[in-house]
């Protein structure tokens, strides 16, 4: 069984680890009634019940919402793999226009369904410069204060912006405090140079790397300045490549001496200042990067690892539905997303959708230009 957002509220209670089911049912029913009144009952998030598999009973919540790298394409694809091939229950959240109900990555303040984190075993976040309200930040804080794991990718290093706080914790420092790094720079030449993942030799036997081969991404390497290697397990470093071609060699010289950390695990301290939890971060993660099956396997392996499950020797990462990612870039044309009119239902099982290409001239020759 699968469902899309508020049109089906049954999945959440099925994954609850609580004896207070009536209270939770009432809370979820209230959310359903509120969203139904605001959006006419139209789905505002995706939910996929996991098939039989090792992840059975575990709930992963994916938070989409970035203007540039298409987390709206990446997260449904990963949720389908993890639910249908590995047994995890998966919920995918989106930035939604609050009046007309279409997916709008440029809306920094909308994220319906964040209450799903109350029953989550893993949070996967790919947002960029979001600004939530105090109640939503409190939900995030409660999740982190419980010491639950976090997987962040690409712009999650700068997931939030503004002056939002919970207690003394500033959400603009989420990347730095939870993932270990904030936005620094494009270390490689943006849209000109790619990234080849180089295994950190002393951690080559880590279970998260089971079955993971060579990884290449057509996004550039991010600059890393604050990550403490002595308090992190660096899995990959990023070699800046000459071009965006997946056969492109690493360039010689200072850019790759030393290479920047690209993927790592670390222990975070929660907003309450005392609780500890586990985090994974990679600065790869544009939707076009996810065409690489070994990057998908790294994400799947990490989901196993962070939820306390044994990582498969070679995890199945075959796509569940067709995946045609949009090349990264900003869609700043006024009214673009309203005209595109993407709905949550466009990403249900058996369906696939793309945000559309903002600037076809920026796409490499090997990347097809998708119809609007």
N, C-alpha and C positions, 0 to 999 in steps of 0.2 A: 504494500500500500504506500502511496506517496500523496502528499498534499501540498498545496501552495498557500502559505501564509494564513491569514485570518479566516479564510474560508473553511479551515479545518483546524480545530484547536485540540484535537485528541492526542497528537503525538507527544506533547510535552509531559503530561502525567505519566505516560508509559515509561519514561526514563527517569522518573523522580526517585531519589533515594530518601524517602521521608515517610513518616507514619501519619503526617497531618494532611492527608490527601484532600479532605473537604475544603480546607482553607485555600489550598493551591488551586483547586478546581474553580472556586469562586473568583479568585484573583484573575485567572485566565479567562473566565467567562466575562468578567468586567472589561478586560482588554478587548475581547472579541466584540462586545456590544459597542464599545467606544469606536473602534475602527470601522465597524459596519456602518455606524451612523455617519462617520466622516467620509468614507469612500464607497458607500453603497454595497458593502460586503465584498468588494474586489480584493484579491490577494495582495498583501503588502510584504510578504516574505515567502521564501520557499522552505518546505520541509520534506526530507526524504527519509522514510523509515528504512533502517538497515536491513538488508537480507541476512540470512544466516552466515555468520563468519566470526572471526576472532574479536571484532569490535562490538559484538552484540552487547547491548546494555550501556554502551558509552555514547555520549552526546557531544557532538562538535558544533560550535556556532561560528560561522564565518561572517565577518563584518566587512562589507564592500563600501566603497565610497572614495574614489579619487578621480581627479580631473584628467589624468595623463596616461596612466599605465593599464587601465581597463581591468581593475579588480572585479568589475561587474561581469566580465567574461570568465576570468580565472576561477572565481570562487564556486559558481555553479558546476563547472567542469570537475573541479576537485571533489566537491561534495557528492557528485554522482559516482565517481570512482570509489570514494571511501564508503559510501552507503551500499552501492550495488555489488561491489567486488570484495568488500572487507567487513561489512556488517555494522558499521557505525551509523547511528542516527545523526542526520546532518540538517542544520538549519542555516539558511543563507539570508542575510539582511542587506538591504539596499538603501541608498539615498532616494527618497521618493518625493515628488512634488506634492505638497500637502493639500493642494486644491484639486488638481486634475489627475493625480495618481500615476503618472508616468515616471519611469526611472530617470533621475536627473543627477549624474555624478557631480555637476557643478553646484548643487545645493549642499552647502557645508553644514547645515544645521538640522537636517532631517534624517532620522534613523529609526523608523518604527520597528517594534518587535524586540528591542534590546532586552526586554524582560526575559527572553529565552536564556540569557546568561545565568539566570538563577538556577537553572537545571543543567548547566553545561559542565562537561569534564575537560574540555579544551576550547580555548578561544583562538581563532585564526584571524588575524587582522591585516588588512592591506590598505588602510585609509590614508588620506593625505590632507593635512591642515583642516580637520573637522572642528566644529564648535558645538558641543552638546550643551544641554541645559543641566542644572544642578542635579535633578532627579536621575538623569541618565548617567552622569558622572558617578553618582552614588552607587548605581548598579555595577559599574565597572570597578569601583573601589571595593565593593563587597566581594566581587569575584576574586580580585587580587588579594584582598585581606584574608581570604580563605586559603591562600597559597596554591591556587590552581594554575595550571600551566598555560603558557602563551606562545603562539607561533606568529612571528611578525615577518613581513616581507616587503621589500623595496621601500616605498614611502612610509611604512610604519615607523621608521626612525623619526619621522616628523608627522605622526598620525594626527596630532591635535595642535591647535593654535589658539591664541586669545588668552584671557586672564582667568579661565576656569580653574577652580580649586575645590578640593575636598579636604577639609582640615588644612594641613600645611602642604599638602601635595599639589603641585602645579601640573595640570594636564599637558601643558606645552612642553613639559620635560618627560613625558611618558617614554619616548624613545631612549633618552639618556638614562633614565632611572630604571626602566624595566628591561629594555632590550640591550642597553649598553652603549648606544650611540644615538646621536641626533643628526640632523641635516648639516653636512659640512660643505660638500662640493661635488661636481662632476669631475672625477679624477681622469677618466678617459674623455675623449672628445665626443660630446653628446650627438647622437645620430650619425656619427662617423666611425667610431671605434667600438668594437664589441668586447665581450668578456669570455675568457676561457677559465674554467675552474681548475685550480691546481690543488691536489690533496695535501694537507699539512701532514707530513710524513709520520710524525710521532703519534698522530691520531688516526692513522689509516685503517686500523682494525676496529674502530668504533662501530657499534651495531647499526647506527644510523646510516652508515655508508654501505650496508649490505646490498650487493647487487647493483650498486650505482657505478656506472661507467663514466666516460668523458662527458662533461657538461659544457655546452656553449650557449651563450645568450646574446642576442643582438642589441641588448642594452649596454650602456657604458658602465665601467667600474665606478662606484661611489668612493669619495674620499672618507677615510676613517681616521679619527684623531683621538677620541676619548676612550675607546674600548681598552680595557686592561687585560692584556694577554695572560697575565699571571692568575687572573680570576675568571678566565673563560677557557672553553675548549674550542679552539679554532679548528674547524673541519676543512675549510677551503680558503685559499687565497685567490684573488682575482687577477689574472694576467690580462693586461690591456692588449687587444689585438689590432692589427693594422686597419682592418675594415670590418664590415658587418657580415661578411661571408663566413659561413661556419667552418670553412677550411683555412681561414685567415691565420697567419702565424702571430705569435706574441711579438710586440715591438721590442727592439733593443734600447737600452739606455735607462735613464733615471726613472721613467714612469713605472717600470717594473722592478725597481731596486730601492727598497723592498716592495713586494706586491702587497696590496691592501687586503686585510681580512675580508672575506666574502660571505662566509657562513660560519656560525658559531653557536654554542650552547653556553648558558651562564645561569647563575643563581641570582634572582632579583630580591630586593627588599620591598615589601608591599607599602602602599600609602600610609598604613598605620604605623610604619617605622620599625616593626618587629617581625612580622610574618615573612617567611622566606618561600620562594617558589621557583620553578624552573622555566626558563625562556629559551627559545630558539629564534635566531634572526638570520636572514640572508638579504643582501641588497640586490639579488636577482629577483625576478618575479613579475615583470611585464607579461601580459597575456601571450605575446609572441614568444617569450622565453619558454613558455610552457609547452610549446611544440616539441621540446626536447624531452624524450621519455625518461631520461636519467634524472632530470630536474624534477619531474613529476614523482619519480620513485623516491627522491630525497624527501619530498614533502610527505608522501605516504609513510615512509619509514619513521619520520619524525613524529607523526601523529601516533603511531604505535608506541614509540619510545616515551613520549611525554604523558601518555595515558597509562603507562605501567605495563604494557603488553610486550611480549617477545616479538622482536622485529623479524619479519620473514627473511629467508635467505635471498629470494628474488621476488619482491612484491609485484603483483599484477597491477599494471598501470595503463592497461588498454583503455582507450576512450570509450565511454558508454554511448554518447551521442556525437554526431559530427561536431568538430571544433574548428572554427574559422576565426582566429583572433585578429583584431584590428591592430595595425601598427600604431605605436604609441605617439602621443602628441595631444595638444589641447584642442578641444572643440569649443571655441569661444564665440562662434557666430550666434548672434542673438536669436533665440527661439529654436536653436538646432534640436535640442532634446525634446521639446514639445512637438516639433514636426516629426521627429523620429518615432516618438510615441511607443517606446519599448515598455512592455508590461512584465511584471513578475512571471505571469503565465507563459511568456515567451521562452522561459528557461526551464520549464517543467521537463520531466522525463519524456523522451520521445521528441523533444523540441530542442532547437539550438538557435542562438541569436548573436548578433554582433552589434556593437555600438555604432559602427560606421567610422570611416576614416576622416580625420580632421583635415589633413593636408597630404594628399596623395604624392606630392613632390618629395616628401620626406621619406617615403617608403623605398627600401632597396628594390632593385630590379627583380629580385627573386621572391619578393613578397607580393602576392596577388592583391589587386585593389578590389575591395568588396563593393558591391552595389550599395547605394544609400539605403 
